[in-house]
Amino acid sequence: MIVPETQIRIADAGDEGALAELDRASWSPLHAVLPAPTEPYEPFFDARHRPEDYLVAVVGGERVVGGEVVGGEVVGYVRLVLPTPLAATAHVRQIQGLVVAESARGRGVARALLRAAADRARAEGARRITLRVLAHNAPARALYASEGFVVEGVLPGELLIAGEYVDDILMGRSLLD
């Protein structure tokens, strides 16, 4: 069930601190392919990770000003981008990160972010949406499957995480349904 007070909006530069903190607090070898962040921290936004690539979930204390949601606590994000710079993949969007704060898990925030990402991808003219998920991340795989994503490929032992080889699962779904 989606929490009624959850609002999804496009990130802006002012979200950088909250998103960076959420990213650090949520780091886990269950889903991360990069090492745990250490100080000094890298900026959350950069030339490859622009605010407009992120949808954020906000709860509590928000208000609508000029059609935009402001205030509240950022409790999650999804990053949605083109999978490659090639014209041949312009009809595809790829989720490259989905994070929900521990305090907001189990309340429908991740599902709301996935649905908002699909809606945004459709609005941009995309016909497909894809993602990659680590094989040992059973909760994420179940969520993606429940939202219509299917396994389209497996890269066995593709990643070495915490001393273990982990399969990289490629999932996708049509946006035409």
C-alpha positions in Angstrom: 0.0 0.0 0.0 1.3 3.4 -0.9 1.4 5.9 2.0 -1.0 8.7 1.1 1.3 11.5 2.1 4.1 10.3 -0.2 4.7 12.7 -3.0 7.0 12.0 -6.0 8.8 14.9 -7.7 11.8 15.6 -9.9 14.9 16.3 -7.8 16.5 19.7 -7.7 19.9 20.9 -6.7 18.7 21.7 -3.2 18.1 17.9 -2.7 21.8 17.1 -3.0 22.5 16.9 0.8 19.5 14.8 1.6 20.1 12.4 -1.3 23.8 12.1 -0.4 22.9 11.3 3.2 20.2 8.8 2.2 22.6 7.1 -0.2 25.3 6.8 2.5 22.8 5.6 5.2 21.3 3.0 2.8 24.6 1.5 1.5 24.6 -2.3 1.6 26.4 -5.1 -0.2 22.9 -6.4 -0.9 22.5 -3.9 -3.7 25.7 -1.8 -4.0 28.4 -2.6 -6.5 30.7 0.2 -5.3 32.6 0.1 -2.0 31.0 1.8 1.1 31.4 5.5 0.9 34.1 7.1 3.0 35.0 10.7 3.8 35.6 12.9 2.1 32.4 12.2 0.3 32.0 12.7 -3.5 29.3 15.1 -4.6 26.0 13.4 -5.2 25.3 15.4 -8.4 27.9 15.7 -11.1 27.9 15.8 -14.9 26.7 12.2 -15.2 24.3 12.3 -12.3 22.1 15.4 -12.8 19.2 16.4 -10.6 16.7 16.0 -13.4 17.7 12.3 -13.7 16.2 11.6 -10.3 12.7 11.3 -9.0 12.5 11.7 -5.2 9.9 10.5 -2.7 9.0 13.1 -0.1 6.8 12.5 3.0 5.4 14.8 5.7 5.4 18.6 5.9 5.4 19.1 2.1 3.2 21.7 0.4 2.4 22.5 -3.2 3.8 25.8 -4.4 3.2 26.7 -8.1 2.4 23.1 -8.9 5.6 21.8 -7.3 6.0 19.9 -4.0 8.3 21.6 -1.6 9.4 20.8 2.0 9.0 17.5 3.7 11.6 14.7 4.2 13.2 12.9 1.2 12.8 9.2 1.9 13.8 7.7 -1.4 14.8 8.2 -5.0 15.0 6.5 -8.4 17.5 7.4 -11.1 16.1 7.1 -14.6 18.3 7.6 -17.6 19.0 6.6 -21.2 20.9 3.3 -21.2 23.4 4.5 -23.8 24.0 7.7 -25.8 23.1 5.8 -29.0 20.1 6.8 -31.0 19.2 3.1 -31.4 18.4 3.0 -27.6 16.5 6.3 -27.4 13.2 4.4 -26.9 14.5 2.8 -23.7 14.9 4.2 -20.2 17.0 2.4 -17.6 16.7 2.6 -13.8 20.2 3.0 -12.4 19.5 3.2 -8.7 16.5 2.9 -6.4 16.9 3.7 -2.7 14.4 4.0 0.1 15.3 5.0 3.7 15.1 2.3 6.2 12.4 4.2 8.1 10.1 4.3 5.0 10.5 0.7 3.8 7.5 -1.5 3.6 5.2 1.5 3.1 5.0 1.4 -0.7 7.6 4.1 -1.4 9.7 1.9 -3.7 6.6 0.8 -5.6 5.5 4.5 -6.0 8.9 5.4 -7.3 8.9 2.6 -9.8 5.5 3.6 -11.1 6.5 7.2 -11.3 9.6 6.2 -13.3 7.5 4.2 -15.7 5.1 7.1 -16.1 7.9 9.6 -16.7 9.6 7.2 -19.2 6.2 6.9 -21.1 5.8 10.7 -21.1 9.3 10.9 -22.7 8.2 8.5 -25.4 10.0 5.4 -24.1 8.6 2.0 -25.1 10.7 -0.1 -22.6 12.2 0.3 -19.2 15.1 -1.8 -17.9 17.3 -2.3 -14.8 20.0 -4.5 -13.4 19.7 -6.1 -10.0 22.1 -8.3 -8.0 20.9 -12.0 -7.8 21.2 -12.1 -4.0 18.8 -9.1 -3.7 15.6 -11.2 -3.4 13.4 -8.4 -2.0 14.2 -6.1 -4.9 13.8 -8.8 -7.5 10.4 -9.7 -6.0 9.3 -6.0 -6.1 10.4 -5.6 -9.7 8.6 -8.8 -10.8 5.4 -7.6 -9.1 5.6 -4.4 -11.2 5.8 -6.4 -14.4 9.6 -6.7 -14.9 10.9 -10.0 -16.2 14.3 -11.5 -16.2 15.8 -10.9 -19.7 19.3 -12.1 -19.0 21.7 -13.3 -16.4 25.4 -12.5 -16.3 26.8 -15.3 -14.1 29.4 -14.3 -11.6 29.7 -10.8 -13.2 30.5 -9.0 -10.0 32.8 -9.6 -7.0 31.2 -8.2 -3.9 32.5 -8.7 -0.4 34.6 -11.6 -1.6 31.7 -13.4 -3.3 30.9 -13.7 -7.1 27.4 -12.5 -7.7 25.2 -12.8 -10.8 23.9 -9.6 -12.4 20.3 -10.0 -13.4 19.0 -8.0 -16.3 15.3 -7.2 -16.1 12.9 -5.2 -18.3 9.3 -4.6 -19.3 7.3 -3.0 -22.0 5.8 0.4 -21.4 3.1 -0.2 -24.0 0.8 -2.1 -21.7 
